[in-house]
Amino acid sequence: MATIDFIFDFGSPNGYLSWKVLPAAAQRAGAEVNLIPCLLGGVFKATNNRSPMEAFGEVKGKLAYEALETRRFVEKHGLSAYRPNPHFPVNTLLIMRGLVAARRMGVGEPYLDAVLKAMWEDGEKMDDPQVVARVLSAAGLDAPALLAATQDPEVKAELVANTEAAVARGVFGIPTFFVGDEMFFGKERLEQVEQEAARQGARGGSHD
C-alpha cells in the first residue's frame, strides 16, 4: 500500500480544501494518508517564500484568478461550507502545536476536524487562545490540557523537526504531497497524487 504524506498547516485555505478531498482520493488509490503537521511560517522563512497575497498582490489579475480557481474547486467537490477566514492571515503556531499535542493524546482526528471547521467554515480567530479554548471545549475536547500541552518542549520540538524535515525534502509551501519520493504541490495536483499512489501501490503489490 502506498502512503501519501500530506504537509499541512491550518493556515492554508488550500490545506483545508485538500483535506476535504484527499481521504476519498487515497481510498480510491488504495493508499493511506500520513498528515504531517508543519509550520507554514517556518517553511516560508526557510525558503524565502511569501504568501500569494504578498507575492502576487501587485500582479494584475493574479489574485482574482486564484479566487476563481478556488470557486471552481469548491463547486466541483461540493464544499459549500467553505468560507474565507475574515481574520486571515492567522498565526497558527498555537493551533499547530495543539495538533501535535492532540495526536500525542490520542485525539488528533477530532481536534483536526474541530479546528479546520472553526478556521474555514465558522470564521473564528484561531490565534486567540480564548477562542481556541471555546472551540475545543465545544467539540468535547479537554481544552485546558491541550492548551497546556502546547508549551511542552517535546511538542514544540516535534513541530520544528517536522518543518525542518519538510524543507529538507524540497517543500516551499502548503499543501504539498509526497508519494514515495514524488512531490506534488497544490490542490490542483490531487488527481496526479491519486494516480501516483495507485501506480506505486500496484507496483508494490506485484512483488508480494
Helices and strands as residue ranges (DSSP letters): E 3-8, H 13-29, E 32-37, H 40-47, H 52-56, H 62-77, H 93-104, H 108-120, H 129-138, H 143-149, H 153-168, E 176-179, E 182-185, G 187-189, H 190-205
